[in-house]
Amino acid sequence: MKKSIIAMLALAMCATAAAQNEHMYIFRNNRSFDFFRLSDISEITYSGTGGKYSTMAVKTATEEKRITMQQIDSCVVRSTAIPDIYVNLKEYPDIDQLFDGNGFNKSTIYPARLRIDGNGMSDDLPEQDVEFRGRGNSTWSFKKKPYRFKMKKKASVCDLPKAKTFALIANYIDPSHMRNAVALWVARELGLPYTNHTVPVNVYLNGYYRGAYFITEKIGIGSGSVDIDENTGMLFELDNALDEDYTFIYTFANDRSKSLPVMVKDPDLDEIKPNPVERTAYLNDWKSDFTKMANAITSPAGKRLADYIDVEEAARYVLVYALSCNGELQHPKSMYIHKEALGAGHVYHFGPVWDFDWAFGFNGYYHGDHKGLPFAADLEYAGASFMQALVGNQEFRTVFKRVWDDFYANIYPRMFDFIENYSCMIEPSARRDGLLWPDDNIGWAMHTSSFDTAEHAAELSSWLRKRVEWCNTHPNWGLY
């Protein structure tokens, strides 16, 4: 193996005079590592006795690093690296003031300077003022925090659609760093509109490395996400947190003991309807409209489902949750539904899909049984009742079978190439993240280090193969 490492390093040094964005990572057996830009390396030499190399020395303008060959676990060389995001919080030059005892509040907006080095993978973003803050619900309680930032003007960041606000997802309970990426890739391949993208990045706060993240769109009405007219359309989020400004409760027409929490995610009703009386009337109109749609699902007798929802899109949306065995909708949590305008001339659309940390058989530690059901069989949650009513509808089932068969024939075979390529792309970053964030039992879940990146990707692929084959033979495609 050591000969292969030496040959790889030699080739890397000879390749086109070490292009500016080429990076080299040397991982050691004790799970430490060394990281270099190839353009910074002036010389790599080897020494030893008896015709055998025992030490490698890497020299740059500022240092010489000597590494015992027997200590080397692997070497990773990339012609480009994933982007680096640098955030400097102006009021906290010592970042430990925030993390140790001073309470980094999720809702507090911190003025910051942000820049992005695209490292050859995307365009750079010049340094600029941003508003920086936390995000997430249960994920905010983890040691590795998720964040979001807002710029003064819309811009394309890491080749994402132009927007002001972007989210940084930490993937703390996902050692593969790929669950969200795989689910969102499948959604895009299925043709679901407004599906988020995942661009892997490294995040630095005040010069301190904070780990591997991915940057993505902030879900909302706008050209960078759900691209509908905010003056006529509506984006609802079904989530029992009920933490938005405007909410209502939908009660099942056929069972008054069951109800769904519904929040207005976008638009900002205060902005588009500044008059309080008009605003209340507008929200009531939407509540009535939503109720008609939901009644068509929970009490379908005499109703044609396609008159209320886009059944094709709903089938594609549900497939992503069936494939990943994501149970978030049964609560419900992070469930988005949107419509372009009020009235019978438009239908509701399920989506965008979101939040796949707790999916792919995740059972609190790692990949569990591939035979899990995303919608609870005992109907404990109203979200499960709502979704079971939808997926049990014969009109829906007919479309879903066609969508599943098309997925199995045309998308499923390519999914494993995506996993392999994505895993290879993020490997240096994920291994480095695994060193910063070692195994951690966090009570209701388990964080597993991402250092063994290839193994985590292989386990994810294995689980998916078993999951799909089981769903193929299940009478309800593994949904309920």
Stockholm file with secondary structure:
# STOCKHOLM 1.0

chainA/1-480         MKKSIIAMLALAMCATAAAQNEHMYIFRNNRSFDFFRLSDISEITYSGTGGKYSTMAVKTATEEKRITMQQIDSCVVRSTAIPDIYVNLKEYPDIDQLFDGNGFNKSTIYPARLRIDGNGMSDDLPEQDVEFRGRGNSTWSFKKKPYRFKMKKKASVCDLPKAKTFALIANYIDPSHMRNAVALWVARELGLPYTNHTVPVNVYLNGYYRGAYFITEKIGIGSGSVDIDENTGMLFELDNALDEDYTFIYTFANDRSKSLPVMVKDPDLDEIKPNPVERTAYLNDWKSDFTKMANAITSPAGKRLADYIDVEEAARYVLVYALSCNGELQHPKSMYIHKEALGAGHVYHFGPVWDFDWAFGFNGYYHGDHKGLPFAADLEYAGASFMQALVGNQEFRTVFKRVWDDFYANIYPRMFDFIENYSCMIEPSARRDGLLWPDDNIGWAMHTSSFDTAEHAAELSSWLRKRVEWCNTHPNWGLY
#=GR chainA/1-480 SS CHHHHHHHHHHHHHGGGTCTTCEEEEEETTSCEEEEEGGGEEEEEEEEETTEEEEEEEEESSCEEEEEGGGEEEEEEESSCCCEEEEEETTCSSTHHHHSSSCCCSSCCEEEEEEEECBTTBCCEEEEEEEEEECCSGGGGSSSCCEEEEEEEEECSTTCCSEEEEEEECCTTCTTSCHHHHHHHHHHHTTCTTCCCCEEEEEEETTEEEEEEEEEECCSBSTTSBCSCTTTCEEEEECTTCCSSSEEEEECSSCTTCEEEEEEEESCHHHHCCSHHHHHHHHHHHHHHHHHHHHHHHSCTTCCGGGTBCHHHHHHHHHHHHHHTCCGGGTTCSEEEEESSSSTTSCBEECCCCCCSSCTTBCSSSBCCTTCCSSCTTCCSHHHHHHHHHHTCHHHHHHHHHHHHHHHHHTHHHHHHHHHHHHHHHHHHHHHHHHHSCCEECSSSEECCSSSHHHHHHHHHHHHHHHHHHHHHSTTTTCC
#=GC SS_cons         CHHHHHHHHHHHHHGGGTCTTCEEEEEETTSCEEEEEGGGEEEEEEEEETTEEEEEEEEESSCEEEEEGGGEEEEEEESSCCCEEEEEETTCSSTHHHHSSSCCCSSCCEEEEEEEECBTTBCCEEEEEEEEEECCSGGGGSSSCCEEEEEEEEECSTTCCSEEEEEEECCTTCTTSCHHHHHHHHHHHTTCTTCCCCEEEEEEETTEEEEEEEEEECCSBSTTSBCSCTTTCEEEEECTTCCSSSEEEEECSSCTTCEEEEEEEESCHHHHCCSHHHHHHHHHHHHHHHHHHHHHHHSCTTCCGGGTBCHHHHHHHHHHHHHHTCCGGGTTCSEEEEESSSSTTSCBEECCCCCCSSCTTBCSSSBCCTTCCSSCTTCCSHHHHHHHHHHTCHHHHHHHHHHHHHHHHHTHHHHHHHHHHHHHHHHHHHHHHHHHSCCEECSSSEECCSSSHHHHHHHHHHHHHHHHHHHHHSTTTTCC
//
